[in-house]
Amino acid sequence: MALPPPPKPSPPSKNQVGNTAGYTLADWIDDITQAQAAHIDGFALNIGPQDSYTDTSLVNAYTAAEQRNFKVFISFDYLCGGPWSSEQVIQKIKAHTDSPAQFKVDGKPLVSTFEGVDSASDWSAIKAAVPVYFVPDWSSVGPGDFSQYLPGVDGAFSWDAWPEGANDMTDAQDTAWKTMLKPKSYMMGVSPWFYTNLPQWKKNWIWRGDSLWHDRWQQIIEAQPDFVEIITWNDYGESSYIGPIRPAGIPTGAQRYVNDMPHDSWRAVLPYYIDAYKSGNTTTPNIPQDKLTFWYRINPSKSGSAGGTTGNNPQYQPAVDPTVVAKDNIFINAIVTKPADVTVQIGGNPPTTVKATTAGVNFLVVPFNGQTGDTITFTIVRDGQTVVTATGKGITNSCVDGLVNWNAWTGESKDPIPAIPSLPGKLGLKDGE
């Protein structure tokens, strides 16, 4: 089904189908329902050629999406299990192209990849067999070298969603991609975090998360790309998940840093960010009541062994000390109806007060300052009255297996914000790891 040309694509989230072997149809429906509450309009279904259950998972994903009026599309992963053959790609696309849940652009199924630039020549035959709107992630070649592939694509997706080393993220690469691609489509990536320690795949590094979830959304709202992909919904092994933790999907070895480390509260602020993106930042946020969301690491950076973890991926970036990449800070979104004070108290230590200066979403930072405690207490205080209280997991020097947990813990105040209607907009989807 062709979608009318709406004003702005809304973000999809990358769903790592390789982590869904144990999913039932009800699990897919539950994931989609939670994504819709955050104003996410679709999942990009990342699939590798090595998994025997891929077809079953795709059928369940498309069926659940049809039931929930949600959109999905396939992203072919060319790295996790080797390259796809053209015949396999054509078969997977054709199997679902007529589904009402299939995301389409200009009447053609949207299709993406995770890498696969070495198979770029396959796509002329694929597109001849089944017309697609092709927006690959071939980030490894960069925007300069990508230009040689422009005749065979409809756009490009950049996986460059994390900063290098002890730096904050900028949108310089996004600007380069947009300029190179014009007038073709650009899909911009956004992610809250990245930490992986999976020796069986030779992976053990961290990229700076910290303020990334806030910073990157400000860049998206300013840049107004054609599509946005949230990286990821359920990639537990890389700590980038914003969906619920489903234990069966956690890779072996990642349980140490994923168990009891929910990321659900990163979704709480998405309706505001997504609506601002869709509207071109022309709408005034509807704040029905005060709310807090917050995230931080539960182990100070020098509380245990780094476990061989490096800052940066040493396969192609200079390795740096992870303690200079990850800051010992608490990060807060204070969503307030009008200005207020926000207090943060780590255990029995003296509280720290910071100010939410404007109605709407205020991003605030409070350092650990060497403090630890069994719980963290957050409050919103206005005119001398406490209007919101929340409690977060404690910060401790006690590390599981003696290893610093570089993953984030997220939380929020208990009183949920009433459902905020989603703005209409072009449905954009992308991989949900």
Secondary structure in CASP SS format (residue, H / E / C, confidence):
PFRMAT SS
TARGET T0000
AUTHOR 0000-0000-0000
METHOD secondary structure of the structure
MODEL  1
M C 1.00
A C 1.00
L C 1.00
P C 1.00
P C 1.00
P C 1.00
P C 1.00
K C 1.00
P E 1.00
S E 1.00
P C 1.00
P E 1.00
S E 1.00
K E 1.00
N E 1.00
Q E 1.00
V H 1.00
G H 1.00
N H 1.00
T C 1.00
A C 1.00
G C 1.00
Y C 1.00
T C 1.00
L H 1.00
A H 1.00
D H 1.00
W H 1.00
I H 1.00
D H 1.00
D H 1.00
I H 1.00
T H 1.00
Q H 1.00
A H 1.00
Q H 1.00
A H 1.00
A C 1.00
H C 1.00
I C 1.00
D C 1.00
G E 1.00
F E 1.00
A E 1.00
L E 1.00
N E 1.00
I E 1.00
G C 1.00
P C 1.00
Q C 1.00
D C 1.00
S C 1.00
Y C 1.00
T H 1.00
D H 1.00
T H 1.00
S H 1.00
L H 1.00
V H 1.00
N H 1.00
A H 1.00
Y H 1.00
T H 1.00
A H 1.00
A H 1.00
E H 1.00
Q H 1.00
R H 1.00
N C 1.00
F C 1.00
K E 1.00
V E 1.00
F E 1.00
I E 1.00
S E 1.00
F E 1.00
D E 1.00
Y C 1.00
L C 1.00
C C 1.00
G C 1.00
G C 1.00
P C 1.00
W C 1.00
S C 1.00
S H 1.00
E H 1.00
Q H 1.00
V H 1.00
I H 1.00
Q H 1.00
K H 1.00
I H 1.00
K H 1.00
A H 1.00
H H 1.00
T C 1.00
D C 1.00
S C 1.00
P C 1.00
A C 1.00
Q E 1.00
F C 1.00
K E 1.00
V E 1.00
D C 1.00
G C 1.00
K E 1.00
P E 1.00
L E 1.00
V E 1.00
S E 1.00
T E 1.00
F E 1.00
E C 1.00
G C 1.00
V H 1.00
D H 1.00
S H 1.00
A H 1.00
S H 1.00
D H 1.00
W H 1.00
S H 1.00
A H 1.00
I H 1.00
K H 1.00
A H 1.00
A H 1.00
V C 1.00
P C 1.00
V C 1.00
Y E 1.00
F E 1.00
V C 1.00
P C 1.00
D C 1.00
W C 1.00
S H 1.00
S H 1.00
V H 1.00
G H 1.00
P H 1.00
G H 1.00
D H 1.00
F H 1.00
S H 1.00
Q H 1.00
Y H 1.00
L H 1.00
P H 1.00
G H 1.00
V C 1.00
D C 1.00
G E 1.00
A E 1.00
F E 1.00
S C 1.00
W C 1.00
D C 1.00
A C 1.00
W C 1.00
P C 1.00
E C 1.00
G C 1.00
A C 1.00
N C 1.00
D C 1.00
M C 1.00
T C 1.00
D C 1.00
A H 1.00
Q H 1.00
D H 1.00
T H 1.00
A H 1.00
W H 1.00
K H 1.00
T H 1.00
M H 1.00
L H 1.00
K C 1.00
P C 1.00
K C 1.00
S E 1.00
Y E 1.00
M E 1.00
M E 1.00
G E 1.00
V E 1.00
S C 1.00
P C 1.00
W C 1.00
F E 1.00
Y E 1.00
T E 1.00
N E 1.00
L E 1.00
P H 1.00
Q H 1.00
W H 1.00
K C 1.00
K E 1.00
N E 1.00
W E 1.00
I E 1.00
W E 1.00
R C 1.00
G C 1.00
D C 1.00
S C 1.00
L H 1.00
W H 1.00
H H 1.00
D H 1.00
R H 1.00
W H 1.00
Q H 1.00
Q H 1.00
I H 1.00
I H 1.00
E H 1.00
A H 1.00
Q C 1.00
P C 1.00
D C 1.00
F E 1.00
V E 1.00
E E 1.00
I E 1.00
I C 1.00
T C 1.00
W C 1.00
N C 1.00
D C 1.00
Y H 1.00
G H 1.00
E H 1.00
S C 1.00
S C 1.00
Y C 1.00
I C 1.00
G C 1.00
P C 1.00
I C 1.00
R C 1.00
P H 1.00
A H 1.00
G H 1.00
I C 1.00
P C 1.00
T C 1.00
G C 1.00
A C 1.00
Q H 1.00
R H 1.00
Y H 1.00
V H 1.00
N C 1.00
D C 1.00
M C 1.00
P C 1.00
H C 1.00
D H 1.00
S H 1.00
W H 1.00
R H 1.00
A C 1.00
V C 1.00
L H 1.00
P H 1.00
Y H 1.00
Y H 1.00
I H 1.00
D H 1.00
A H 1.00
Y H 1.00
K H 1.00
S C 1.00
G C 1.00
N C 1.00
T C 1.00
T C 1.00
T C 1.00
P C 1.00
N C 1.00
I C 1.00
P C 1.00
Q C 1.00
D C 1.00
K E 1.00
L E 1.00
T E 1.00
F E 1.00
W E 1.00
Y E 1.00
R C 1.00
I C 1.00
N C 1.00
P C 1.00
S C 1.00
K C 1.00
S C 1.00
G C 1.00
S E 1.00
A C 1.00
G C 1.00
G C 1.00
T C 1.00
T E 1.00
G E 1.00
N C 1.00
N C 1.00
P C 1.00
Q C 1.00
Y C 1.00
Q C 1.00
P C 1.00
A C 1.00
V E 1.00
D C 1.00
P H 1.00
T H 1.00
V H 1.00
V H 1.00
A C 1.00
K C 1.00
D C 1.00
N E 1.00
I E 1.00
F E 1.00
I E 1.00
N E 1.00
A E 1.00
I E 1.00
V E 1.00
T C 1.00
K C 1.00
P C 1.00
A E 1.00
D E 1.00
V E 1.00
T E 1.00
V E 1.00
Q E 1.00
I E 1.00
G C 1.00
G C 1.00
N C 1.00
P C 1.00
P C 1.00
T E 1.00
T E 1.00
V E 1.00
K E 1.00
A E 1.00
T C 1.00
T C 1.00
A C 1.00
G E 1.00
V E 1.00
N E 1.00
F E 1.00
L E 1.00
V E 1.00
V E 1.00
P E 1.00
F C 1.00
N C 1.00
G C 1.00
Q C 1.00
T C 1.00
G E 1.00
D E 1.00
T E 1.00
I E 1.00
T E 1.00
F E 1.00
T E 1.00
I E 1.00
V E 1.00
R E 1.00
D C 1.00
G C 1.00
Q E 1.00
T E 1.00
V E 1.00
V E 1.00
T E 1.00
A E 1.00
T E 1.00
G E 1.00
K E 1.00
G E 1.00
I E 1.00
T C 1.00
N C 1.00
S C 1.00
C C 1.00
V H 1.00
D H 1.00
G H 1.00
L E 1.00
V C 1.00
N C 1.00
W C 1.00
N C 1.00
A C 1.00
W E 1.00
T E 1.00
G E 1.00
E E 1.00
S C 1.00
K C 1.00
D C 1.00
P C 1.00
I C 1.00
P C 1.00
A C 1.00
I C 1.00
P C 1.00
S C 1.00
L C 1.00
P C 1.00
G C 1.00
K E 1.00
L E 1.00
G C 1.00
L C 1.00
K C 1.00
D E 1.00
G C 1.00
E C 1.00
END
